């Protein structure tokens, strides 16, 4: 979980610094909402993974796949809501969203592999 907190802080600093160095055209105005969404989803996935590890390690794969499916469905609902509300600069919003999606998913997989190495 510490890695996710550090990743969120790093992206927060990047979002804070980007307009000051002239990169505001690459960062959407709703950047803090997107970042908060991913932190919340990562926290929920972390809780679900701990439950999967604690209850039954044989069902861990089902918990992991369930968390990935939940993340995907919640992400589609999140994007769909912003598309429906007609957010300005939609392309930047979607690009920022998917960059964060890939980064958070990559860090989650990296953290999972580091935990599973101890048990193999």
Order of alpha helices (4+ residues) and beta strands (2+ residues): alpha-alpha-alpha-alpha
